Amino acid sequence: MNKNTLKVGDAIYATDRNRIINVYKVIRLTTTQAVCDGQRFRIEYGKTGWVDIIGKRSSFSTKSYHIGTPELHKRYMRQQAIDTLSFIKYNELPDEIIFSLVRILKQQS
């Protein structure tokens, strides 16, 4: 996606302390706002492109909002995969799956 355009269906990523905490899908656009499910964002097009939430917000908030890019999407997918792996109860998995995982991990290192 071009950093200086936003279209219906694009994503807005909410980050907090460098972790993606939510992804909003744009459902409607005006000249200055992007409307998502339950959230409206002010759009500012600069060098990197950023958006800001409309309405009351704490001045101490560490959240930021970014127009979706392939890099952000890849980072989000990686974060989701790592989160999924962290919640697996490995001692409940069958031996063949454990050995397959070990084999794959050894090939990558």
Backbone atoms as SQL, in Angstrom:
CREATE TABLE atoms (id INTEGER PRIMARY KEY, chain TEXT, resi INTEGER, resn TEXT, atom TEXT, x REAL, y REAL, z REAL);
INSERT INTO atoms VALUES
  (1, 'A', 1, 'MET', 'N', 0.836, -1.193, 0.000),
  (2, 'A', 1, 'MET', 'CA', 0.000, 0.000, 0.000),
  (3, 'A', 1, 'MET', 'C', 0.869, 1.241, 0.000),
  (4, 'A', 2, 'ASN', 'N', 0.504, 2.218, -0.774),
  (5, 'A', 2, 'ASN', 'CA', 1.193, 3.497, -0.769),
  (6, 'A', 2, 'ASN', 'C', 0.979, 4.153, 0.591),
  (7, 'A', 3, 'LYS', 'N', 2.049, 4.678, 1.151),
  (8, 'A', 3, 'LYS', 'CA', 1.960, 5.231, 2.503),
  (9, 'A', 3, 'LYS', 'C', 1.074, 6.461, 2.582),
  (10, 'A', 4, 'ASN', 'N', 0.804, 7.106, 1.448),
  (11, 'A', 4, 'ASN', 'CA', 0.034, 8.343, 1.471),
  (12, 'A', 4, 'ASN', 'C', -1.390, 8.178, 0.973),
  (13, 'A', 5, 'THR', 'N', -1.898, 6.962, 0.949),
  (14, 'A', 5, 'THR', 'CA', -3.295, 6.748, 0.574),
  (15, 'A', 5, 'THR', 'C', -3.930, 5.775, 1.561),
  (16, 'A', 6, 'LEU', 'N', -5.204, 5.912, 1.707),
  (17, 'A', 6, 'LEU', 'CA', -5.962, 5.013, 2.567),
  (18, 'A', 6, 'LEU', 'C', -7.258, 4.728, 1.850),
  (19, 'A', 7, 'LYS', 'N', -7.653, 3.456, 1.800),
  (20, 'A', 7, 'LYS', 'CA', -8.858, 3.047, 1.092),
  (21, 'A', 7, 'LYS', 'C', -9.745, 2.234, 2.036),
  (22, 'A', 8, 'VAL', 'N', -11.012, 2.124, 1.685),
  (23, 'A', 8, 'VAL', 'CA', -11.929, 1.270, 2.431),
  (24, 'A', 8, 'VAL', 'C', -11.391, -0.154, 2.352),
  (25, 'A', 9, 'GLY', 'N', -11.359, -0.826, 3.494),
  (26, 'A', 9, 'GLY', 'CA', -10.829, -2.186, 3.567),
  (27, 'A', 9, 'GLY', 'C', -9.397, -2.248, 4.069),
  (28, 'A', 10, 'ASP', 'N', -8.689, -1.110, 4.066),
  (29, 'A', 10, 'ASP', 'CA', -7.319, -1.091, 4.581),
  (30, 'A', 10, 'ASP', 'C', -7.316, -1.245, 6.095),
  (31, 'A', 11, 'ALA', 'N', -6.138, -1.479, 6.641),
  (32, 'A', 11, 'ALA', 'CA', -6.005, -1.721, 8.080),
  (33, 'A', 11, 'ALA', 'C', -5.328, -0.537, 8.767),
  (34, 'A', 12, 'ILE', 'N', -5.733, -0.300, 9.999),
  (35, 'A', 12, 'ILE', 'CA', -5.060, 0.644, 10.892),
  (36, 'A', 12, 'ILE', 'C', -4.610, -0.176, 12.088),
  (37, 'A', 13, 'TYR', 'N', -3.315, -0.139, 12.375),
  (38, 'A', 13, 'TYR', 'CA', -2.728, -0.937, 13.454),
  (39, 'A', 13, 'TYR', 'C', -2.549, -0.067, 14.693),
  (40, 'A', 14, 'ALA', 'N', -3.060, -0.555, 15.824),
  (41, 'A', 14, 'ALA', 'CA', -2.870, 0.113, 17.113),
  (42, 'A', 14, 'ALA', 'C', -1.697, -0.566, 17.809),
  (43, 'A', 15, 'THR', 'N', -0.713, 0.226, 18.223),
  (44, 'A', 15, 'THR', 'CA', 0.439, -0.332, 18.927),
  (45, 'A', 15, 'THR', 'C', 0.534, 0.295, 20.316),
  (46, 'A', 16, 'ASP', 'N', 1.080, -0.468, 21.225),
  (47, 'A', 16, 'ASP', 'CA', 1.324, 0.003, 22.587),
  (48, 'A', 16, 'ASP', 'C', 2.664, -0.583, 23.024),
  (49, 'A', 17, 'ARG', 'N', 3.617, 0.283, 23.266),
  (50, 'A', 17, 'ARG', 'CA', 4.970, -0.130, 23.656),
  (51, 'A', 17, 'ARG', 'C', 5.549, -1.139, 22.655),
  (52, 'A', 18, 'ASN', 'N', 5.425, -0.812, 21.385),
  (53, 'A', 18, 'ASN', 'CA', 5.994, -1.586, 20.276),
  (54, 'A', 18, 'ASN', 'C', 5.313, -2.938, 20.053),
  (55, 'A', 19, 'ARG', 'N', 4.148, -3.169, 20.650),
  (56, 'A', 19, 'ARG', 'CA', 3.390, -4.408, 20.435),
  (57, 'A', 19, 'ARG', 'C', 2.067, -4.046, 19.767),
  (58, 'A', 20, 'ILE', 'N', 1.726, -4.759, 18.710),
  (59, 'A', 20, 'ILE', 'CA', 0.457, -4.515, 18.025),
  (60, 'A', 20, 'ILE', 'C', -0.656, -5.099, 18.889),
  (61, 'A', 21, 'ILE', 'N', -1.587, -4.232, 19.299),
  (62, 'A', 21, 'ILE', 'CA', -2.635, -4.673, 20.218),
  (63, 'A', 21, 'ILE', 'C', -3.995, -4.792, 19.548),
  (64, 'A', 22, 'ASN', 'N', -4.156, -4.175, 18.371),
  (65, 'A', 22, 'ASN', 'CA', -5.438, -4.258, 17.691),
  (66, 'A', 22, 'ASN', 'C', -5.261, -3.881, 16.224),
  (67, 'A', 23, 'VAL', 'N', -6.133, -4.421, 15.393),
  (68, 'A', 23, 'VAL', 'CA', -6.151, -4.068, 13.977),
  (69, 'A', 23, 'VAL', 'C', -7.577, -3.642, 13.644),
  (70, 'A', 24, 'TYR', 'N', -7.720, -2.433, 13.116),
  (71, 'A', 24, 'TYR', 'CA', -9.018, -1.905, 12.726),
  (72, 'A', 24, 'TYR', 'C', -9.114, -1.924, 11.204),
  (73, 'A', 25, 'LYS', 'N', -10.269, -2.305, 10.689),
  (74, 'A', 25, 'LYS', 'CA', -10.515, -2.269, 9.242),
  (75, 'A', 25, 'LYS', 'C', -11.319, -1.012, 8.916),
  (76, 'A', 26, 'VAL', 'N', -10.868, -0.267, 7.916),
  (77, 'A', 26, 'VAL', 'CA', -11.540, 0.951, 7.492),
  (78, 'A', 26, 'VAL', 'C', -12.833, 0.568, 6.765),
  (79, 'A', 27, 'ILE', 'N', -13.971, 1.113, 7.240),
  (80, 'A', 27, 'ILE', 'CA', -15.241, 0.807, 6.592),
  (81, 'A', 27, 'ILE', 'C', -15.808, 2.012, 5.835),
  (82, 'A', 28, 'ARG', 'N', -15.304, 3.220, 6.157),
  (83, 'A', 28, 'ARG', 'CA', -15.768, 4.424, 5.469),
  (84, 'A', 28, 'ARG', 'C', -14.699, 5.490, 5.582),
  (85, 'A', 29, 'LEU', 'N', -14.594, 6.337, 4.573),
  (86, 'A', 29, 'LEU', 'CA', -13.613, 7.421, 4.571),
  (87, 'A', 29, 'LEU', 'C', -14.276, 8.754, 4.285),
  (88, 'A', 30, 'THR', 'N', -13.772, 9.799, 4.941),
  (89, 'A', 30, 'THR', 'CA', -14.092, 11.173, 4.562),
  (90, 'A', 30, 'THR', 'C', -12.768, 11.809, 4.185),
  (91, 'A', 31, 'THR', 'N', -12.763, 13.083, 3.888),
  (92, 'A', 31, 'THR', 'CA', -11.503, 13.723, 3.495),
  (93, 'A', 31, 'THR', 'C', -10.512, 13.809, 4.644),
  (94, 'A', 32, 'THR', 'N', -10.999, 13.807, 5.887),
  (95, 'A', 32, 'THR', 'CA', -10.099, 13.950, 7.028),
  (96, 'A', 32, 'THR', 'C', -10.168, 12.802, 8.024),
  (97, 'A', 33, 'GLN', 'N', -11.114, 11.878, 7.847),
  (98, 'A', 33, 'GLN', 'CA', -11.300, 10.820, 8.840),
  (99, 'A', 33, 'GLN', 'C', -11.412, 9.443, 8.200),
  (100, 'A', 34, 'ALA', 'N', -10.980, 8.450, 8.966),
  (101, 'A', 34, 'ALA', 'CA', -11.213, 7.051, 8.621),
  (102, 'A', 34, 'ALA', 'C', -12.136, 6.494, 9.691),
  (103, 'A', 35, 'VAL', 'N', -13.235, 5.884, 9.273),
  (104, 'A', 35, 'VAL', 'CA', -14.204, 5.318, 10.204),
  (105, 'A', 35, 'VAL', 'C', -14.025, 3.808, 10.192),
  (106, 'A', 36, 'CYS', 'N', -13.824, 3.249, 11.385),
  (107, 'A', 36, 'CYS', 'CA', -13.665, 1.805, 11.557),
  (108, 'A', 36, 'CYS', 'C', -14.757, 1.330, 12.506),
  (109, 'A', 37, 'ASP', 'N', -14.810, 0.027, 12.740),
  (110, 'A', 37, 'ASP', 'CA', -15.796, -0.497, 13.676),
  (111, 'A', 37, 'ASP', 'C', -15.599, 0.119, 15.052),
  (112, 'A', 38, 'GLY', 'N', -16.489, 1.021, 15.449),
  (113, 'A', 38, 'GLY', 'CA', -16.459, 1.592, 16.779),
  (114, 'A', 38, 'GLY', 'C', -15.368, 2.621, 17.025),
  (115, 'A', 39, 'GLN', 'N', -14.657, 3.047, 16.009),
  (116, 'A', 39, 'GLN', 'CA', -13.549, 3.988, 16.200),
  (117, 'A', 39, 'GLN', 'C', -13.457, 4.919, 14.998),
  (118, 'A', 40, 'ARG', 'N', -13.122, 6.180, 15.261),
  (119, 'A', 40, 'ARG', 'CA', -12.866, 7.124, 14.167),
  (120, 'A', 40, 'ARG', 'C', -11.453, 7.652, 14.334),
  (121, 'A', 41, 'PHE', 'N', -10.771, 7.827, 13.222),
  (122, 'A', 41, 'PHE', 'CA', -9.392, 8.294, 13.246),
  (123, 'A', 41, 'PHE', 'C', -9.236, 9.525, 12.369),
  (124, 'A', 42, 'ARG', 'N', -8.429, 10.469, 12.852),
  (125, 'A', 42, 'ARG', 'CA', -8.049, 11.617, 12.041),
  (126, 'A', 42, 'ARG', 'C', -6.880, 11.171, 11.174),
  (127, 'A', 43, 'ILE', 'N', -6.911, 11.498, 9.906),
  (128, 'A', 43, 'ILE', 'CA', -5.863, 11.077, 8.981),
  (129, 'A', 43, 'ILE', 'C', -4.921, 12.240, 8.731),
  (130, 'A', 44, 'GLU', 'N', -3.639, 12.007, 8.884),
  (131, 'A', 44, 'GLU', 'CA', -2.603, 12.976, 8.539),
  (132, 'A', 44, 'GLU', 'C', -1.635, 12.284, 7.596),
  (133, 'A', 45, 'TYR', 'N', -1.448, 12.838, 6.424),
  (134, 'A', 45, 'TYR', 'CA', -0.502, 12.262, 5.482),
  (135, 'A', 45, 'TYR', 'C', 0.793, 13.059, 5.545),
  (136, 'A', 46, 'GLY', 'N', 1.833, 12.411, 6.041),
  (137, 'A', 46, 'GLY', 'CA', 3.159, 13.011, 6.068),
  (138, 'A', 46, 'GLY', 'C', 4.112, 12.080, 5.365),
  (139, 'A', 47, 'LYS', 'N', 5.369, 12.120, 5.760),
  (140, 'A', 47, 'LYS', 'CA', 6.347, 11.221, 5.146),
  (141, 'A', 47, 'LYS', 'C', 6.010, 9.766, 5.410),
  (142, 'A', 48, 'THR', 'N', 5.600, 9.439, 6.630),
  (143, 'A', 48, 'THR', 'CA', 5.335, 8.046, 6.973),
  (144, 'A', 48, 'THR', 'C', 3.855, 7.721, 6.991),
  (145, 'A', 49, 'GLY', 'N', 3.002, 8.704, 7.116),
  (146, 'A', 49, 'GLY', 'CA', 1.569, 8.454, 7.194),
  (147, 'A', 49, 'GLY', 'C', 1.201, 7.973, 8.580),
  (148, 'A', 50, 'TRP', 'N', 0.358, 8.677, 9.259),
  (149, 'A', 50, 'TRP', 'CA', -0.070, 8.243, 10.577),
  (150, 'A', 50, 'TRP', 'C', -1.517, 8.650, 10.768),
  (151, 'A', 51, 'VAL', 'N', -2.154, 8.064, 11.738),
  (152, 'A', 51, 'VAL', 'CA', -3.524, 8.409, 12.082),
  (153, 'A', 51, 'VAL', 'C', -3.602, 8.589, 13.590),
  (154, 'A', 52, 'ASP', 'N', -4.595, 9.328, 14.030),
  (155, 'A', 52, 'ASP', 'CA', -4.780, 9.536, 15.465),
  (156, 'A', 52, 'ASP', 'C', -6.251, 9.356, 15.783),
  (157, 'A', 53, 'ILE', 'N', -6.527, 8.836, 16.953),
  (158, 'A', 53, 'ILE', 'CA', -7.897, 8.576, 17.372),
  (159, 'A', 53, 'ILE', 'C', -8.597, 9.905, 17.641),
  (160, 'A', 54, 'ILE', 'N', -9.879, 9.956, 17.330),
  (161, 'A', 54, 'ILE', 'CA', -10.674, 11.159, 17.564),
  (162, 'A', 54, 'ILE', 'C', -11.417, 10.979, 18.880),
  (163, 'A', 55, 'GLY', 'N', -11.449, 12.037, 19.662),
  (164, 'A', 55, 'GLY', 'CA', -12.186, 11.973, 20.925),
  (165, 'A', 55, 'GLY', 'C', -11.243, 12.078, 22.108),
  (166, 'A', 56, 'LYS', 'N', -11.789, 11.817, 23.285),
  (167, 'A', 56, 'LYS', 'CA', -11.035, 11.962, 24.514),
  (168, 'A', 56, 'LYS', 'C', -9.993, 10.859, 24.640),
  (169, 'A', 57, 'ARG', 'N', -8.780, 11.257, 24.949),
  (170, 'A', 57, 'ARG', 'CA', -7.695, 10.307, 25.114),
  (171, 'A', 57, 'ARG', 'C', -6.732, 10.850, 26.157),
  (172, 'A', 58, 'SER', 'N', -6.190, 9.974, 26.958),
  (173, 'A', 58, 'SER', 'CA', -5.251, 10.387, 27.996),
  (174, 'A', 58, 'SER', 'C', -3.974, 10.916, 27.368),
  (175, 'A', 59, 'SER', 'N', -3.456, 11.997, 27.923),
  (176, 'A', 59, 'SER', 'CA', -2.205, 12.546, 27.401),
  (177, 'A', 59, 'SER', 'C', -1.019, 11.662, 27.777),
  (178, 'A', 60, 'PHE', 'N', -1.223, 10.705, 28.677),
  (179, 'A', 60, 'PHE', 'CA', -0.162, 9.792, 29.088),
  (180, 'A', 60, 'PHE', 'C', -0.209, 8.463, 28.341),
  (181, 'A', 61, 'SER', 'N', -1.083, 8.355, 27.359),
  (182, 'A', 61, 'SER', 'CA', -1.245, 7.101, 26.628),
  (183, 'A', 61, 'SER', 'C', 0.020, 6.763, 25.839),
  (184, 'A', 62, 'THR', 'N', 0.367, 5.487, 25.825),
  (185, 'A', 62, 'THR', 'CA', 1.520, 5.027, 25.038),
  (186, 'A', 62, 'THR', 'C', 1.077, 4.388, 23.730),
  (187, 'A', 63, 'LYS', 'N', -0.216, 4.454, 23.433),
  (188, 'A', 63, 'LYS', 'CA', -0.738, 3.879, 22.197),
  (189, 'A', 63, 'LYS', 'C', -0.447, 4.808, 21.025),
  (190, 'A', 64, 'SER', 'N', -0.206, 4.185, 19.869),
  (191, 'A', 64, 'SER', 'CA', -0.106, 4.940, 18.624),
  (192, 'A', 64, 'SER', 'C', -0.811, 4.147, 17.545),
  (193, 'A', 65, 'TYR', 'N', -1.173, 4.829, 16.476),
  (194, 'A', 65, 'TYR', 'CA', -1.960, 4.221, 15.409),
  (195, 'A', 65, 'TYR', 'C', -1.248, 4.459, 14.086),
  (196, 'A', 66, 'HIS', 'N', -1.171, 3.398, 13.275),
  (197, 'A', 66, 'HIS', 'CA', -0.405, 3.465, 12.032),
  (198, 'A', 66, 'HIS', 'C', -1.212, 2.912, 10.869),
  (199, 'A', 67, 'ILE', 'N', -1.103, 3.556, 9.726),
  (200, 'A', 67, 'ILE', 'CA', -1.720, 3.043, 8.516),
  (201, 'A', 67, 'ILE', 'C', -0.975, 1.775, 8.134),
  (202, 'A', 68, 'GLY', 'N', -1.738, 0.745, 7.798),
  (203, 'A', 68, 'GLY', 'CA', -1.161, -0.567, 7.512),
  (204, 'A', 68, 'GLY', 'C', -0.159, -0.571, 6.368),
  (205, 'A', 69, 'THR', 'N', 0.909, -1.325, 6.557),
  (206, 'A', 69, 'THR', 'CA', 1.924, -1.554, 5.533),
  (207, 'A', 69, 'THR', 'C', 2.211, -3.055, 5.506),
  (208, 'A', 70, 'PRO', 'N', 2.843, -3.550, 4.458),
  (209, 'A', 70, 'PRO', 'CA', 3.215, -4.967, 4.445),
  (210, 'A', 70, 'PRO', 'C', 4.126, -5.335, 5.624),
  (211, 'A', 71, 'GLU', 'N', 4.997, -4.424, 6.026),
  (212, 'A', 71, 'GLU', 'CA', 5.891, -4.688, 7.158),
  (213, 'A', 71, 'GLU', 'C', 5.106, -4.835, 8.460),
  (214, 'A', 72, 'LEU', 'N', 4.123, -3.965, 8.671),
  (215, 'A', 72, 'LEU', 'CA', 3.289, -4.068, 9.883),
  (216, 'A', 72, 'LEU', 'C', 2.479, -5.354, 9.868),
  (217, 'A', 73, 'HIS', 'N', 1.947, -5.722, 8.711),
  (218, 'A', 73, 'HIS', 'CA', 1.168, -6.958, 8.620),
  (219, 'A', 73, 'HIS', 'C', 2.049, -8.167, 8.931),
  (220, 'A', 74, 'LYS', 'N', 3.258, -8.176, 8.396),
  (221, 'A', 74, 'LYS', 'CA', 4.183, -9.293, 8.658),
  (222, 'A', 74, 'LYS', 'C', 4.527, -9.358, 10.142),
  (223, 'A', 75, 'ARG', 'N', 4.783, -8.183, 10.738),
  (224, 'A', 75, 'ARG', 'CA', 5.087, -8.127, 12.179),
  (225, 'A', 75, 'ARG', 'C', 3.918, -8.638, 13.014),
  (226, 'A', 76, 'TYR', 'N', 2.698, -8.267, 12.618),
  (227, 'A', 76, 'TYR', 'CA', 1.500, -8.717, 13.334),
  (228, 'A', 76, 'TYR', 'C', 1.332, -10.232, 13.220),
  (229, 'A', 77, 'MET', 'N', 1.523, -10.783, 12.025),
  (230, 'A', 77, 'MET', 'CA', 1.379, -12.226, 11.824),
  (231, 'A', 77, 'MET', 'C', 2.436, -12.990, 12.633),
  (232, 'A', 78, 'ARG', 'N', 3.662, -12.476, 12.679),
  (233, 'A', 78, 'ARG', 'CA', 4.724, -13.107, 13.470),
  (234, 'A', 78, 'ARG', 'C', 4.374, -13.069, 14.963),
  (235, 'A', 79, 'GLN', 'N', 3.889, -11.920, 15.411),
  (236, 'A', 79, 'GLN', 'CA', 3.504, -11.770, 16.822),
  (237, 'A', 79, 'GLN', 'C', 2.389, -12.756, 17.178),
  (238, 'A', 80, 'GLN', 'N', 1.396, -12.908, 16.287),
  (239, 'A', 80, 'GLN', 'CA', 0.303, -13.849, 16.527),
  (240, 'A', 80, 'GLN', 'C', 0.825, -15.287, 16.592),
  (241, 'A', 81, 'ALA', 'N', 1.756, -15.645, 15.703),
  (242, 'A', 81, 'ALA', 'CA', 2.306, -17.007, 15.692),
  (243, 'A', 81, 'ALA', 'C', 3.082, -17.286, 16.982),
  (244, 'A', 82, 'ILE', 'N', 3.887, -16.326, 17.426),
  (245, 'A', 82, 'ILE', 'CA', 4.654, -16.500, 18.663),
  (246, 'A', 82, 'ILE', 'C', 3.711, -16.618, 19.855),
  (247, 'A', 83, 'ASP', 'N', 2.652, -15.799, 19.881),
  (248, 'A', 83, 'ASP', 'CA', 1.664, -15.896, 20.963),
  (249, 'A', 83, 'ASP', 'C', 1.006, -17.272, 20.984),
  (250, 'A', 84, 'THR', 'N', 0.669, -17.784, 19.805),
  (251, 'A', 84, 'THR', 'CA', 0.053, -19.114, 19.716),
  (252, 'A', 84, 'THR', 'C', 0.996, -20.178, 20.248),
  (253, 'A', 85, 'LEU', 'N', 2.262, -20.097, 19.848),
  (254, 'A', 85, 'LEU', 'CA', 3.243, -21.082, 20.326),
  (255, 'A', 85, 'LEU', 'C', 3.454, -21.005, 21.830),
  (256, 'A', 86, 'SER', 'N', 3.331, -19.822, 22.394),
  (257, 'A', 86, 'SER', 'CA', 3.588, -19.678, 23.824),
  (258, 'A', 86, 'SER', 'C', 2.484, -20.286, 24.685),
  (259, 'A', 87, 'PHE', 'N', 1.300, -20.497, 24.111),
  (260, 'A', 87, 'PHE', 'CA', 0.193, -21.044, 24.888),
  (261, 'A', 87, 'PHE', 'C', -0.019, -22.547, 24.681),
  (262, 'A', 88, 'ILE', 'N', 0.800, -23.168, 23.847),
  (263, 'A', 88, 'ILE', 'CA', 0.649, -24.600, 23.598),
  (264, 'A', 88, 'ILE', 'C', 1.148, -25.384, 24.813),
  (265, 'A', 89, 'LYS', 'N', 0.403, -26.393, 25.184),
  (266, 'A', 89, 'LYS', 'CA', 0.819, -27.289, 26.268),
  (267, 'A', 89, 'LYS', 'C', 1.597, -28.440, 25.620),
  (268, 'A', 90, 'TYR', 'N', 2.898, -28.244, 25.514),
  (269, 'A', 90, 'TYR', 'CA', 3.744, -29.183, 24.769),
  (270, 'A', 90, 'TYR', 'C', 3.737, -30.594, 25.369),
  (271, 'A', 91, 'ASN', 'N', 3.626, -30.701, 26.677),
  (272, 'A', 91, 'ASN', 'CA', 3.640, -32.040, 27.286),
  (273, 'A', 91, 'ASN', 'C', 2.359, -32.825, 26.997),
  (274, 'A', 92, 'GLU', 'N', 1.349, -32.185, 26.408),
  (275, 'A', 92, 'GLU', 'CA', 0.128, -32.885, 26.029),
  (276, 'A', 92, 'GLU', 'C', 0.123, -33.292, 24.549),
  (277, 'A', 93, 'LEU', 'N', 1.140, -32.857, 23.796),
  (278, 'A', 93, 'LEU', 'CA', 1.201, -33.189, 22.367),
  (279, 'A', 93, 'LEU', 'C', 1.738, -34.602, 22.166),
  (280, 'A', 94, 'PRO', 'N', 1.319, -35.274, 21.097),
  (281, 'A', 94, 'PRO', 'CA', 1.868, -36.597, 20.794),
  (282, 'A', 94, 'PRO', 'C', 3.364, -36.499, 20.453),
  (283, 'A', 95, 'ASP', 'N', 4.077, -37.592, 20.705),
  (284, 'A', 95, 'ASP', 'CA', 5.522, -37.610, 20.479),
  (285, 'A', 95, 'ASP', 'C', 5.899, -37.254, 19.049),
  (286, 'A', 96, 'GLU', 'N', 5.157, -37.755, 18.061),
  (287, 'A', 96, 'GLU', 'CA', 5.535, -37.497, 16.668),
  (288, 'A', 96, 'GLU', 'C', 5.474, -36.007, 16.321),
  (289, 'A', 97, 'ILE', 'N', 4.549, -35.275, 16.918),
  (290, 'A', 97, 'ILE', 'CA', 4.477, -33.823, 16.683),
  (291, 'A', 97, 'ILE', 'C', 5.664, -33.128, 17.347),
  (292, 'A', 98, 'ILE', 'N', 5.994, -33.504, 18.572),
  (293, 'A', 98, 'ILE', 'CA', 7.149, -32.929, 19.274),
  (294, 'A', 98, 'ILE', 'C', 8.419, -33.165, 18.471),
  (295, 'A', 99, 'PHE', 'N', 8.628, -34.403, 17.998),
  (296, 'A', 99, 'PHE', 'CA', 9.837, -34.717, 17.241),
  (297, 'A', 99, 'PHE', 'C', 9.865, -33.967, 15.910),
  (298, 'A', 100, 'SER', 'N', 8.707, -33.784, 15.294),
  (299, 'A', 100, 'SER', 'CA', 8.642, -33.015, 14.047),
  (300, 'A', 100, 'SER', 'C', 9.015, -31.552, 14.284),
  (301, 'A', 101, 'LEU', 'N', 8.496, -30.981, 15.363),
  (302, 'A', 101, 'LEU', 'CA', 8.837, -29.601, 15.707),
  (303, 'A', 101, 'LEU', 'C', 10.336, -29.443, 15.959),
  (304, 'A', 102, 'VAL', 'N', 10.908, -30.368, 16.699),
  (305, 'A', 102, 'VAL', 'CA', 12.345, -30.311, 16.994),
  (306, 'A', 102, 'VAL', 'C', 13.145, -30.408, 15.706),
  (307, 'A', 103, 'ARG', 'N', 12.744, -31.287, 14.819),
  (308, 'A', 103, 'ARG', 'CA', 13.445, -31.458, 13.537),
  (309, 'A', 103, 'ARG', 'C', 13.402, -30.151, 12.708),
  (310, 'A', 104, 'ILE', 'N', 12.232, -29.536, 12.656),
  (311, 'A', 104, 'ILE', 'CA', 12.069, -28.266, 11.907),
  (312, 'A', 104, 'ILE', 'C', 12.931, -27.180, 12.529),
  (313, 'A', 105, 'LEU', 'N', 12.909, -27.070, 13.852),
  (314, 'A', 105, 'LEU', 'CA', 13.683, -26.026, 14.534),
  (315, 'A', 105, 'LEU', 'C', 15.181, -26.235, 14.363),
  (316, 'A', 106, 'LYS', 'N', 15.627, -27.470, 14.368),
  (317, 'A', 106, 'LYS', 'CA', 17.053, -27.741, 14.168),
  (318, 'A', 106, 'LYS', 'C', 17.497, -27.377, 12.769),
  (319, 'A', 107, 'GLN', 'N', 16.624, -27.553, 11.784),
  (320, 'A', 107, 'GLN', 'CA', 16.955, -27.198, 10.407),
  (321, 'A', 107, 'GLN', 'C', 17.110, -25.694, 10.245),
  (322, 'A', 108, 'GLN', 'N', 16.391, -24.914, 11.041),
  (323, 'A', 108, 'GLN', 'CA', 16.426, -23.452, 10.926),
  (324, 'A', 108, 'GLN', 'C', 17.585, -22.823, 11.683),
  (325, 'A', 109, 'SER', 'N', 18.223, -23.565, 12.575),
  (326, 'A', 109, 'SER', 'CA', 19.298, -22.947, 13.374),
  (327, 'A', 109, 'SER', 'C', 20.667, -23.338, 12.893);
